[in-house]
Amino acid sequence: MIKNKTTKETIKQKKEGNMRFKYLTKGLIYASAITAGVMCFTEVAYAKFDIDAGVAAATDPLIKGIKDHWGKGVMLTGGGAALFGEGDGRQRAIRAAVAAGSAGAVILGMVALLT
């Protein structure tokens, strides 16, 4: 006949297993953080960062696209407001002018902000 372990022994073994797992996990986390930190600082030490070139590379295509195609965006905004607006022709025309003016102001603001 197989003798079963007592509950106290089972609980004690589970606690020991949990503690071992906890310490192993904590050790792995610390080792990973130290390794990542060393790798990061090594890369930073050897790298030559040019923040101005990075910002220019990120924003120049956006600014060029806005400057090249901003008229189309304004016309589409005004046309959409005129086509899908409610009311008679006069109200639609006013709504289209307001939408186009607002779109133009937003685009000019974006160009001024990004340049």
N, CA, C and O atoms as a GROMACS GRO file, in nm:
protein
  460
    1MET      N    1   0.083  -0.117   0.000
    1MET     CA    2   0.000   0.000   0.000
    1MET      C    3   0.089   0.124   0.000
    1MET      O    4   0.190   0.129   0.069
    2ILE      N    5   0.050   0.225  -0.079
    2ILE     CA    6   0.127   0.348  -0.091
    2ILE      C    7   0.084   0.444   0.019
    2ILE      O    8  -0.034   0.470   0.041
    3LYS      N    9   0.185   0.493   0.086
    3LYS     CA   10   0.157   0.585   0.196
    3LYS      C   11   0.150   0.728   0.142
    3LYS      O   12   0.243   0.771   0.073
    4ASN      N   13   0.045   0.801   0.172
    4ASN     CA   14   0.029   0.939   0.128
    4ASN      C   15   0.106   1.032   0.221
    4ASN      O   16   0.119   1.008   0.341
    5LYS      N   17   0.155   1.138   0.162
    5LYS     CA   18   0.225   1.238   0.242
    5LYS      C   19   0.124   1.316   0.324
    5LYS      O   20   0.008   1.330   0.287
    6THR      N   21   0.170   1.364   0.434
    6THR     CA   22   0.080   1.444   0.515
    6THR      C   23   0.063   1.582   0.453
    6THR      O   24   0.143   1.623   0.368
    7THR      N   25  -0.037   1.648   0.493
    7THR     CA   26  -0.067   1.779   0.437
    7THR      C   27   0.042   1.880   0.470
    7THR      O   28   0.075   1.965   0.387
    8LYS      N   29   0.098   1.871   0.589
    8LYS     CA   30   0.203   1.966   0.628
    8LYS      C   31   0.326   1.950   0.540
    8LYS      O   32   0.388   2.048   0.500
    9GLU      N   33   0.363   1.825   0.511
    9GLU     CA   34   0.479   1.802   0.425
    9GLU      C   35   0.454   1.853   0.284
    9GLU      O   36   0.543   1.912   0.224
   10THR      N   37   0.336   1.833   0.232
   10THR     CA   38   0.300   1.880   0.099
   10THR      C   39   0.304   2.032   0.092
   10THR      O   40   0.356   2.089  -0.004
   11ILE      N   41   0.248   2.096   0.192
   11ILE     CA   42   0.247   2.243   0.194
   11ILE      C   43   0.390   2.296   0.203
   11ILE      O   44   0.424   2.394   0.137
   12LYS      N   45   0.473   2.232   0.285
   12LYS     CA   46   0.611   2.274   0.300
   12LYS      C   47   0.686   2.261   0.168
   12LYS      O   48   0.762   2.351   0.132
   13GLN      N   49   0.666   2.152   0.095
   13GLN     CA   50   0.733   2.133  -0.034
   13GLN      C   51   0.686   2.235  -0.136
   13GLN      O   52   0.766   2.285  -0.215
   14LYS      N   53   0.557   2.267  -0.135
   14LYS     CA   54   0.505   2.366  -0.229
   14LYS      C   55   0.563   2.503  -0.200
   14LYS      O   56   0.598   2.577  -0.292
   15LYS      N   57   0.574   2.538  -0.071
   15LYS     CA   58   0.633   2.667  -0.034
   15LYS      C   59   0.778   2.675  -0.077
   15LYS      O   60   0.822   2.778  -0.129
   16GLU      N   61   0.853   2.565  -0.056
   16GLU     CA   62   0.992   2.564  -0.098
   16GLU      C   63   1.004   2.577  -0.249
   16GLU      O   64   1.091   2.648  -0.300
   17GLY      N   65   0.917   2.508  -0.321
   17GLY     CA   66   0.918   2.519  -0.467
   17GLY      C   67   0.883   2.659  -0.514
   17GLY      O   68   0.944   2.711  -0.607
   18ASN      N   69   0.785   2.720  -0.448
   18ASN     CA   70   0.748   2.856  -0.484
   18ASN      C   71   0.861   2.955  -0.455
   18ASN      O   72   0.885   3.047  -0.533
   19MET      N   73   0.930   2.936  -0.344
   19MET     CA   74   1.041   3.024  -0.309
   19MET      C   75   1.156   3.010  -0.409
   19MET      O   76   1.216   3.109  -0.451
   20ARG      N   77   1.186   2.884  -0.448
   20ARG     CA   78   1.290   2.864  -0.548
   20ARG      C   79   1.253   2.931  -0.678
   20ARG      O   80   1.337   2.997  -0.740
   21PHE      N   81   1.128   2.916  -0.721
   21PHE     CA   82   1.082   2.979  -0.844
   21PHE      C   83   1.088   3.131  -0.833
   21PHE      O   84   1.128   3.199  -0.927
   22LYS      N   85   1.050   3.183  -0.718
   22LYS     CA   86   1.052   3.327  -0.696
   22LYS      C   87   1.195   3.381  -0.706
   22LYS      O   88   1.219   3.481  -0.773
   23TYR      N   89   1.290   3.313  -0.640
   23TYR     CA   90   1.429   3.359  -0.644
   23TYR      C   91   1.488   3.344  -0.783
   23TYR      O   92   1.564   3.430  -0.828
   24LEU      N   93   1.456   3.236  -0.851
   24LEU     CA   94   1.505   3.216  -0.988
   24LEU      C   95   1.451   3.325  -1.080
   24LEU      O   96   1.525   3.382  -1.160
   25THR      N   97   1.322   3.353  -1.069
   25THR     CA   98   1.262   3.456  -1.154
   25THR      C   99   1.322   3.592  -1.125
   25THR      O  100   1.355   3.667  -1.218
   26LYS      N  101   1.337   3.624  -0.997
   26LYS     CA  102   1.395   3.753  -0.961
   26LYS      C  103   1.538   3.765  -1.012
   26LYS      O  104   1.578   3.871  -1.061
   27GLY      N  105   1.616   3.658  -1.002
   27GLY     CA  106   1.752   3.658  -1.051
   27GLY      C  107   1.759   3.676  -1.202
   27GLY      O  108   1.843   3.750  -1.252
   28LEU      N  109   1.669   3.609  -1.273
   28LEU     CA  110   1.666   3.625  -1.419
   28LEU      C  111   1.628   3.766  -1.460
   28LEU      O  112   1.682   3.820  -1.556
   29ILE      N  113   1.535   3.825  -1.387
   29ILE     CA  114   1.494   3.963  -1.418
   29ILE      C  115   1.610   4.059  -1.395
   29ILE      O  116   1.636   4.146  -1.478
   30TYR      N  117   1.679   4.043  -1.283
   30TYR     CA  118   1.794   4.130  -1.255
   30TYR      C  119   1.904   4.111  -1.360
   30TYR      O  120   1.961   4.208  -1.408
   31ALA      N  121   1.932   3.986  -1.395
   31ALA     CA  122   2.036   3.960  -1.494
   31ALA      C  123   1.997   4.019  -1.630
   31ALA      O  124   2.083   4.074  -1.699
   32SER      N  125   1.872   4.008  -1.668
   32SER     CA  126   1.826   4.065  -1.795
   32SER      C  127   1.836   4.217  -1.794
   32SER      O  128   1.878   4.277  -1.893
   33ALA      N  129   1.798   4.279  -1.682
   33ALA     CA  130   1.804   4.425  -1.674
   33ALA      C  131   1.948   4.473  -1.680
   33ALA      O  132   1.977   4.572  -1.748
   34ILE      N  133   2.038   4.405  -1.612
   34ILE     CA  134   2.180   4.444  -1.615
   34ILE      C  135   2.236   4.426  -1.756
   34ILE      O  136   2.308   4.513  -1.805
   35THR      N  137   2.204   4.315  -1.820
   35THR     CA  138   2.252   4.291  -1.956
   35THR      C  139   2.199   4.397  -2.053
   35THR      O  140   2.274   4.448  -2.136
   36ALA      N  141   2.071   4.428  -2.043
   36ALA     CA  142   2.013   4.530  -2.131
   36ALA      C  143   2.076   4.666  -2.105
   36ALA      O  144   2.104   4.739  -2.199
   37GLY      N  145   2.099   4.699  -1.979
   37GLY     CA  146   2.161   4.827  -1.946
   37GLY      C  147   2.302   4.837  -2.001
   37GLY      O  148   2.340   4.940  -2.058
   38VAL      N  149   2.381   4.731  -1.985
   38VAL     CA  150   2.518   4.732  -2.037
   38VAL      C  151   2.517   4.745  -2.188
   38VAL      O  152   2.596   4.822  -2.244
   39MET      N  153   2.429   4.672  -2.255
   39MET     CA  154   2.421   4.680  -2.401
   39MET      C  155   2.380   4.820  -2.446
   39MET      O  156   2.434   4.873  -2.543
   40CYS      N  157   2.282   4.878  -2.376
   40CYS     CA  158   2.234   5.011  -2.413
   40CYS      C  159   2.344   5.116  -2.394
   40CYS      O  160   2.367   5.198  -2.483
   41PHE      N  161   2.410   5.112  -2.280
   41PHE     CA  162   2.515   5.211  -2.255
   41PHE      C  163   2.633   5.194  -2.350
   41PHE      O  164   2.695   5.292  -2.388
   42THR      N  165   2.663   5.071  -2.387
   42THR     CA  166   2.770   5.048  -2.484
   42THR      C  167   2.733   5.108  -2.619
   42THR      O  168   2.816   5.172  -2.683
   43GLU      N  169   2.610   5.087  -2.662
   43GLU     CA  170   2.567   5.143  -2.790
   43GLU      C  171   2.568   5.296  -2.786
   43GLU      O  172   2.608   5.360  -2.883
   44VAL      N  173   2.524   5.352  -2.676
   44VAL     CA  174   2.521   5.498  -2.664
   44VAL      C  175   2.662   5.554  -2.664
   44VAL      O  176   2.688   5.660  -2.722
   45ALA      N  177   2.755   5.484  -2.600
   45ALA     CA  178   2.893   5.532  -2.593
   45ALA      C  179   2.958   5.533  -2.730
   45ALA      O  180   3.037   5.622  -2.761
   46TYR      N  181   2.926   5.434  -2.812
   46TYR     CA  182   2.989   5.426  -2.944
   46TYR      C  183   2.910   5.498  -3.054
   46TYR      O  184   2.963   5.520  -3.163
   47ALA      N  185   2.788   5.532  -3.028
   47ALA     CA  186   2.704   5.592  -3.131
   47ALA      C  187   2.730   5.742  -3.140
   47ALA      O  188   2.771   5.806  -3.044
   48LYS      N  189   2.706   5.793  -3.258
   48LYS     CA  190   2.715   5.937  -3.280
   48LYS      C  191   2.576   5.983  -3.320
   48LYS      O  192   2.536   5.975  -3.436
   49PHE      N  193   2.503   6.031  -3.220
   49PHE     CA  194   2.367   6.074  -3.245
   49PHE      C  195   2.366   6.215  -3.301
   49PHE      O  196   2.435   6.303  -3.250
   50ASP      N  197   2.287   6.235  -3.406
   50ASP     CA  198   2.263   6.368  -3.459
   50ASP      C  199   2.112   6.390  -3.455
   50ASP      O  200   2.039   6.349  -3.546
   51ILE      N  201   2.067   6.454  -3.350
   51ILE     CA  202   1.923   6.471  -3.329
   51ILE      C  203   1.862   6.558  -3.438
   51ILE      O  204   1.751   6.531  -3.483
   52ASP      N  205   1.934   6.660  -3.481
   52ASP     CA  206   1.881   6.748  -3.588
   52ASP      C  207   1.857   6.669  -3.716
   52ASP      O  208   1.756   6.690  -3.784
   53ALA      N  209   1.949   6.581  -3.751
   53ALA     CA  210   1.931   6.500  -3.873
   53ALA      C  211   1.814   6.405  -3.857
   53ALA      O  212   1.740   6.381  -3.952
   54GLY      N  213   1.796   6.349  -3.737
   54GLY     CA  214   1.684   6.259  -3.713
   54GLY      C  215   1.550   6.330  -3.723
   54GLY      O  216   1.456   6.277  -3.783
   55VAL      N  217   1.540   6.448  -3.666
   55VAL     CA  218   1.416   6.525  -3.673
   55VAL      C  219   1.389   6.567  -3.816
   55VAL      O  220   1.275   6.561  -3.863
   56ALA      N  221   1.493   6.610  -3.887
   56ALA     CA  222   1.475   6.650  -4.026
   56ALA      C  223   1.430   6.532  -4.112
   56ALA      O  224   1.344   6.547  -4.198
   57ALA      N  225   1.488   6.415  -4.088
   57ALA     CA  226   1.449   6.297  -4.166
   57ALA      C  227   1.305   6.257  -4.137
   57ALA      O  228   1.238   6.203  -4.225
   58ALA      N  229   1.257   6.282  -4.017
   58ALA     CA  230   1.121   6.245  -3.982
   58ALA      C  231   1.019   6.347  -4.032
   58ALA      O  232   0.908   6.308  -4.070
   59THR      N  233   1.052   6.474  -4.033
   59THR     CA  234   0.953   6.577  -4.065
   59THR      C  235   0.960   6.628  -4.208
   59THR      O  236   0.859   6.677  -4.259
   60ASP      N  237   1.074   6.619  -4.275
   60ASP     CA  238   1.084   6.674  -4.411
   60ASP      C  239   0.986   6.611  -4.510
   60ASP      O  240   0.924   6.685  -4.587
   61PRO      N  241   0.969   6.477  -4.513
   61PRO     CA  242   0.869   6.422  -4.606
   61PRO      C  243   0.727   6.469  -4.576
   61PRO      O  244   0.647   6.492  -4.666
   62LEU      N  245   0.696   6.482  -4.448
   62LEU     CA  246   0.563   6.528  -4.409
   62LEU      C  247   0.540   6.672  -4.455
   62LEU      O  248   0.435   6.704  -4.512
   63ILE      N  249   0.637   6.757  -4.432
   63ILE     CA  250   0.626   6.897  -4.472
   63ILE      C  251   0.618   6.908  -4.624
   63ILE      O  252   0.539   6.987  -4.676
   64LYS      N  253   0.700   6.831  -4.696
   64LYS     CA  254   0.697   6.835  -4.843
   64LYS      C  255   0.560   6.790  -4.894
   64LYS      O  256   0.506   6.851  -4.986
   65GLY      N  257   0.505   6.684  -4.835
   65GLY     CA  258   0.373   6.637  -4.877
   65GLY      C  259   0.264   6.740  -4.851
   65GLY      O  260   0.175   6.760  -4.934
   66ILE      N  261   0.272   6.804  -4.737
   66ILE     CA  262   0.171   6.908  -4.705
   66ILE      C  263   0.182   7.025  -4.802
   66ILE      O  264   0.081   7.073  -4.853
   67LYS      N  265   0.305   7.071  -4.827
   67LYS     CA  266   0.322   7.185  -4.917
   67LYS      C  267   0.283   7.152  -5.060
   67LYS      O  268   0.231   7.238  -5.131
   68ASP      N  269   0.307   7.028  -5.103
   68ASP     CA  270   0.273   6.990  -5.241
   68ASP      C  271   0.123   6.969  -5.261
   68ASP      O  272   0.072   6.996  -5.369
   69HIS      N  273   0.053   6.920  -5.160
   69HIS     CA  274  -0.085   6.876  -5.180
   69HIS      C  275  -0.186   6.944  -5.089
   69HIS      O  276  -0.298   6.894  -5.076
   70TRP      N  277  -0.152   7.054  -5.027
   70TRP     CA  278  -0.245   7.115  -4.932
   70TRP      C  279  -0.370   7.169  -5.002
   70TRP      O  280  -0.478   7.167  -4.944
   71GLY      N  281  -0.358   7.216  -5.124
   71GLY     CA  282  -0.473   7.267  -5.198
   71GLY      C  283  -0.578   7.161  -5.222
   71GLY      O  284  -0.698   7.188  -5.213
   72LYS      N  285  -0.533   7.039  -5.252
   72LYS     CA  286  -0.627   6.929  -5.274
   72LYS      C  287  -0.705   6.898  -5.147
   72LYS      O  288  -0.825   6.872  -5.152
   73GLY      N  289  -0.637   6.901  -5.035
   73GLY     CA  290  -0.704   6.875  -4.908
   73GLY      C  291  -0.808   6.980  -4.876
   73GLY      O  292  -0.916   6.949  -4.826
   74VAL      N  293  -0.776   7.106  -4.903
   74VAL     CA  294  -0.871   7.215  -4.878
   74VAL      C  295  -0.992   7.202  -4.970
   74VAL      O  296  -1.106   7.220  -4.927
   75MET      N  297  -0.968   7.170  -5.096
   75MET     CA  298  -1.078   7.155  -5.191
   75MET      C  299  -1.167   7.035  -5.155
   75MET      O  300  -1.289   7.043  -5.164
   76LEU      N  301  -1.107   6.925  -5.115
   76LEU     CA  302  -1.186   6.809  -5.077
   76LEU      C  303  -1.269   6.836  -4.952
   76LEU      O  304  -1.383   6.792  -4.940
   77THR      N  305  -1.211   6.910  -4.859
   77THR     CA  306  -1.286   6.942  -4.737
   77THR      C  307  -1.404   7.033  -4.770
   77THR      O  308  -1.516   7.009  -4.723
   78GLY      N  309  -1.379   7.137  -4.849
   78GLY     CA  310  -1.488   7.228  -4.887
   78GLY      C  311  -1.593   7.159  -4.973
   78GLY      O  312  -1.713   7.181  -4.954
   79GLY      N  313  -1.547   7.075  -5.068
   79GLY     CA  314  -1.642   7.004  -5.154
   79GLY      C  315  -1.727   6.905  -5.076
   79GLY      O  316  -1.847   6.892  -5.101
   80GLY      N  317  -1.664   6.834  -4.982
   80GLY     CA  318  -1.740   6.740  -4.899
   80GLY      C  319  -1.843   6.811  -4.814
   80GLY      O  320  -1.955   6.762  -4.797
   81ALA      N  321  -1.805   6.927  -4.760
   81ALA     CA  322  -1.901   7.002  -4.678
   81ALA      C  323  -2.017   7.053  -4.764
   81ALA      O  324  -2.130   7.058  -4.716
   82ALA      N  325  -1.990   7.091  -4.889
   82ALA     CA  326  -2.096   7.139  -4.977
   82ALA      C  327  -2.188   7.025  -5.022
   82ALA      O  328  -2.310   7.042  -5.028
   83LEU      N  329  -2.131   6.911  -5.051
   83LEU     CA  330  -2.211   6.800  -5.102
   83LEU      C  331  -2.297   6.734  -4.994
   83LEU      O  332  -2.413   6.700  -5.019
   84PHE      N  333  -2.241   6.715  -4.877
   84PHE     CA  334  -2.310   6.639  -4.774
   84PHE      C  335  -2.375   6.725  -4.667
   84PHE      O  336  -2.423   6.673  -4.566
   85GLY      N  337  -2.378   6.855  -4.688
   85GLY     CA  338  -2.440   6.944  -4.591
   85GLY      C  339  -2.590   6.951  -4.609
   85GLY      O  340  -2.644   6.912  -4.713
   86GLU      N  341  -2.657   7.002  -4.508
   86GLU     CA  342  -2.802   7.019  -4.514
   86GLU      C  343  -2.833   7.162  -4.556
   86GLU      O  344  -2.748   7.251  -4.548
   87GLY      N  345  -2.954   7.181  -4.600
   87GLY     CA  346  -3.001   7.316  -4.630
   87GLY      C  347  -3.000   7.347  -4.779
   87GLY      O  348  -2.972   7.262  -4.863
   88ASP      N  349  -3.032   7.474  -4.808
   88ASP     CA  350  -3.037   7.517  -4.948
   88ASP      C  351  -2.896   7.548  -4.998
   88ASP      O  352  -2.798   7.528  -4.926
   89GLY      N  353  -2.886   7.597  -5.121
   89GLY     CA  354  -2.757   7.624  -5.184
   89GLY      C  355  -2.673   7.726  -5.110
   89GLY      O  356  -2.551   7.713  -5.101
   90ARG      N  357  -2.738   7.829  -5.056
   90ARG     CA  358  -2.666   7.934  -4.984
   90ARG      C  359  -2.601   7.879  -4.857
   90ARG      O  360  -2.485   7.908  -4.828
   91GLN      N  361  -2.675   7.800  -4.782
   91GLN     CA  362  -2.620   7.741  -4.659
   91GLN      C  363  -2.506   7.645  -4.690
   91GLN      O  364  -2.406   7.640  -4.618
   92ARG      N  365  -2.520   7.569  -4.798
   92ARG     CA  366  -2.413   7.477  -4.837
   92ARG      C  367  -2.288   7.552  -4.879
   92ARG      O  368  -2.177   7.511  -4.847
   93ALA      N  369  -2.305   7.661  -4.952
   93ALA     CA  370  -2.191   7.740  -4.995
   93ALA      C  371  -2.119   7.802  -4.874
   93ALA      O  372  -1.996   7.804  -4.868
   94ILE      N  373  -2.197   7.853  -4.779
   94ILE     CA  374  -2.136   7.910  -4.658
   94ILE      C  375  -2.060   7.800  -4.582
   94ILE      O  376  -1.948   7.822  -4.536
   95ARG      N  377  -2.122   7.684  -4.568
   95ARG     CA  378  -2.058   7.572  -4.496
   95ARG      C  379  -1.930   7.529  -4.568
   95ARG      O  380  -1.831   7.498  -4.503
   96ALA      N  381  -1.931   7.526  -4.702
   96ALA     CA  382  -1.812   7.488  -4.778
   96ALA      C  383  -1.701   7.590  -4.759
   96ALA      O  384  -1.584   7.553  -4.746
   97ALA      N  385  -1.736   7.719  -4.758
   97ALA     CA  386  -1.635   7.822  -4.739
   97ALA      C  387  -1.574   7.815  -4.599
   97ALA      O  388  -1.453   7.830  -4.583
   98VAL      N  389  -1.657   7.792  -4.500
   98VAL     CA  390  -1.607   7.780  -4.362
   98VAL      C  391  -1.517   7.657  -4.349
   98VAL      O  392  -1.411   7.664  -4.286
   99ALA      N  393  -1.557   7.545  -4.408
   99ALA     CA  394  -1.477   7.423  -4.401
   99ALA      C  395  -1.344   7.440  -4.472
   99ALA      O  396  -1.240   7.397  -4.422
  100ALA      N  397  -1.345   7.502  -4.591
  100ALA     CA  398  -1.221   7.523  -4.664
  100ALA      C  399  -1.130   7.621  -4.590
  100ALA      O  400  -1.009   7.601  -4.584
  101GLY      N  401  -1.188   7.726  -4.534
  101GLY     CA  402  -1.107   7.820  -4.456
  101GLY      C  403  -1.046   7.755  -4.333
  101GLY      O  404  -0.930   7.780  -4.301
  102SER      N  405  -1.124   7.673  -4.266
  102SER     CA  406  -1.072   7.603  -4.147
  102SER      C  407  -0.963   7.505  -4.185
  102SER      O  408  -0.861   7.495  -4.117
  103ALA      N  409  -0.982   7.432  -4.294
  103ALA     CA  410  -0.881   7.337  -4.339
  103ALA      C  411  -0.753   7.410  -4.379
  103ALA      O  412  -0.643   7.364  -4.347
  104GLY      N  413  -0.766   7.523  -4.447
  104GLY     CA  414  -0.648   7.602  -4.484
  104GLY      C  415  -0.574   7.653  -4.361
  104GLY      O  416  -0.451   7.650  -4.357
  105ALA      N  417  -0.648   7.698  -4.261
  105ALA     CA  418  -0.584   7.747  -4.138
  105ALA      C  419  -0.511   7.634  -4.066
  105ALA      O  420  -0.400   7.655  -4.015
  106VAL      N  421  -0.571   7.517  -4.062
  106VAL     CA  422  -0.504   7.403  -3.996
  106VAL      C  423  -0.377   7.367  -4.070
  106VAL      O  424  -0.274   7.342  -4.008
  107ILE      N  425  -0.383   7.364  -4.202
  107ILE     CA  426  -0.266   7.327  -4.279
  107ILE      C  427  -0.155   7.431  -4.267
  107ILE      O  428  -0.038   7.396  -4.254
  108LEU      N  429  -0.190   7.557  -4.271
  108LEU     CA  430  -0.088   7.662  -4.253
  108LEU      C  431  -0.029   7.654  -4.113
  108LEU      O  432   0.091   7.676  -4.094
  109GLY      N  433  -0.111   7.624  -4.015
  109GLY     CA  434  -0.060   7.605  -3.879
  109GLY      C  435   0.035   7.488  -3.869
  109GLY      O  436   0.138   7.498  -3.802
  110MET      N  437   0.003   7.377  -3.936
  110MET     CA  438   0.092   7.261  -3.934
  110MET      C  439   0.224   7.291  -4.002
  110MET      O  440   0.330   7.251  -3.953
  111VAL      N  441   0.221   7.362  -4.115
  111VAL     CA  442   0.345   7.398  -4.184
  111VAL      C  443   0.430   7.489  -4.096
  111VAL      O  444   0.551   7.470  -4.085
  112ALA      N  445   0.367   7.588  -4.031
  112ALA     CA  446   0.441   7.678  -3.944
  112ALA      C  447   0.496   7.604  -3.822
  112ALA      O  448   0.606   7.634  -3.775
  113LEU      N  449   0.422   7.509  -3.772
  113LEU     CA  450   0.466   7.435  -3.654
  113LEU      C  451   0.582   7.341  -3.688
  113LEU      O  452   0.673   7.325  -3.607
  114LEU      N  453   0.580   7.279  -3.804
  114LEU     CA  454   0.679   7.179  -3.840
  114LEU      C  455   0.805   7.237  -3.902
  114LEU      O  456   0.907   7.169  -3.908
  115THR      N  457   0.800   7.360  -3.947
  115THR     CA  458   0.921   7.419  -4.008
  115THR      C  459   0.992   7.509  -3.912
  115THR      O  460   1.096   7.566  -3.946
   0.00000   0.00000   0.00000
